[in-house]
Amino acid sequence: MSTPTPSLYAAHEPVFPRRVRGWFRSFKWAVMAITLGIYYLTPWIRWDRGPNLPDQAVLVDLAGRRFYFFWIEIWPHEFYFVAGLLIMAGLGLFLFTSALGRVWCGYSCPQTVWTDLFILVERWIEGDRNARVKLHRAPWSVRKARLRVTKWTVWALIGVATGGAWVFYFADAPTLLGQFLTLTAPAVAWMTVAILTATTFVFGGILREQVCIYMCPWPRIQGAMMDNETLTVGYRDWRGEPRGKARDATAGDCVDCMACVNVCPMGIDIRDGQQMECITCALCIDACDEVMDKLGRDRGLVDYLALSDAPREQAGEAPRPALAHIFRPRIVIYTAIWALFGLAMVYALFIRPEIEMTVAAVRNPTFVTLSDGSVRNAYEVRLRNKHGEDRLFALDVAGDLAMHVTLEGTPYRAVTVPANETLRVRAYVTAPATSDVATGNQTPLRFWVQDNIAGDRAHVNTHFNGTGSRP
């Protein structure tokens, strides 16, 4: 009779973290309130930009191909600002991870924030850890079904609010809300809300820690960002071991109460050392400190600490100050690079012109000789008006004073560019037959554009093809 092969897989056992009080738990509540408040309320902030422009403070206007952030307006060709923000976000993640471990994951990551909110709802409805574990293991009953349906309903409402807030960033929030209430919203808006509702419900309510462990790549990358000087949540085993009863004089400070394990949203035991699953939320610190207070022992059995301090503390010496771990060459370099990117973006933001121009020479033909012998070149010119009103732009060229500019279809060199639009025009530059520019090869040429209302100017360098450039 053959022996059955044991299964390599086991059913997932949900994690039911216990409620805890303390400084880190209060800090996490504050971060959750601030971040969710910003997320849900920002689309409703108004910002007056003048006529013909949206008055929503933060708006990704896909139809108008524009991004608005209070007084800042980003055009499609200025996407480098978005790229710069992404680079700064990555450098910031490296910086904070090198200094304090996975503080982003433990406090500010959307997965952490919404999971905290979902667990809070679960605790309100089903009770604290022991009650939730008992309910999970109990067979289905009317009471269990009622509690589960109530919890799932609140989770779904949070998911709807999450998806609804997201789509409000891409359209005028009051208008879109009215369309939702009257069932006239675009299909893409309904689909986006439905998808985000489902993902928020599943990620925050069901998968929870599995998203951090199996789906997020950062736990596998963080090892390259951390070293022995990084301050992260750890267990002082030289003080806590061997574990034993509080009244055992030969035992360490750890009484094996499992408080640190029961409050962990990842379901790990911090006493096993640093682990990939740990998000350094520090709730185990609050739980352990609470127990130490009750036993009349020093706090800090579980604490933020650096591995390099372990030999010092085991020898009875005081650990190095926290700032000594934070202000070290690696952190200083990350900070300097991060600050340089930030300053460069601020500088680029403030030197942006209100008008912009691009010029491309027409290649076929490269020049035309007119009946009076003068030589004419054609150029495709794009004029961008970033103002909220129509502006009259005048074109001119720098070089030979006898050269003059005209626009196609008109004897004038000025054109009205509509508000917040880019206008393409064909410009003709003509050089007299007797000038060196007309008979020469390629002569450097500078196009100028001037806003006749504000006086703003911009220029682009190109060249003029004379008869000497004929192949």
Order of alpha helices (4+ residues) and beta strands (2+ residues): alpha-beta-beta-beta-alpha-alpha-alpha-alpha-alpha-alpha-alpha-beta-alpha-alpha-alpha-beta-alpha-alpha-alpha-beta-beta-beta-beta-beta-beta-beta-alpha-beta-beta
